[in-house]
């Protein structure tokens, strides 16, 4: 479930004439099969990216499917992400507003992606909406391609139970995700592989399974500083009531003027544990940047 793609591709070229890392969110695509992944696709060398800069991304996404249950589910989210880059370190915060129409047990996941734990197991209210949980994240470029032959990125994210109890959107617990991403730019193409380990808090009456979420794909640099993204995503099941999620995700991103970037993505589920279909769009504003 690719929220991470929006943020990721959106920030790729947020600074004029220089590429920054791509957060699906949609990142801005963090994956998000309930866990939040952000493929950091880099079609330009790290040395060409700005050393510092602030980005604000506003995105919207929707997911539709049965997730292996007997009833349909429609989930919508509007997400605000603020990201600061300080050399090899990036820190960000994401706050979602969510609307869930479902007869299933679904919570706000990391980065505002849906955390589906009980298809066709209804909660008290079939329609819920409001501000979801706040996610804070940091990532660090541990190795750069110009020195090590690969870009290696380490990341950590924490989802805090900030949503009001009355919305029934939050598990009321803190969740964590720890990730490693490897990328190598070869001309206009950048293959990327990422793995996250997700640790979930257990709400009353539920045991949510910790587990792995992975993404393998590539970005292609297009004329005019555009990019195209394609990936295969997998996430382990979050409970005994749902199957693992397999998805194909495609997205594109292009600049609008010198400070804005528009990103869109769509995904198709390859298993009953994934959304049958999801789509999203985001707009990123680069407020400032400083070159190395």
Secondary structure, 3 states (H helix, E strand, C coil): CCCHHHHHHHCCCCECCECCCCCCECCCCCCCCCCCCCCCCCCCCHHHCCCEEEEEEEEEEEEEECCCCCCCEEEEEEEEEEEEEECCEEEEEEEEEEEEEECCEEEECHHHCEEEEECCCCCCCCEEEEEEEEEEEEEEEEECHHHHCCEEEEEEEEEECCCCHHHCCCCCCCEEEEEEEEEEEECCEEEEEEEEEEECCCCCCCCCCCEEEEEEEEEEEEHHHEEEEEEEEEECCCCCCCCCEEEEEEEEEEEECCCEEEEEEEEEECCCCCCCEEEEEEEEEEEEEECC
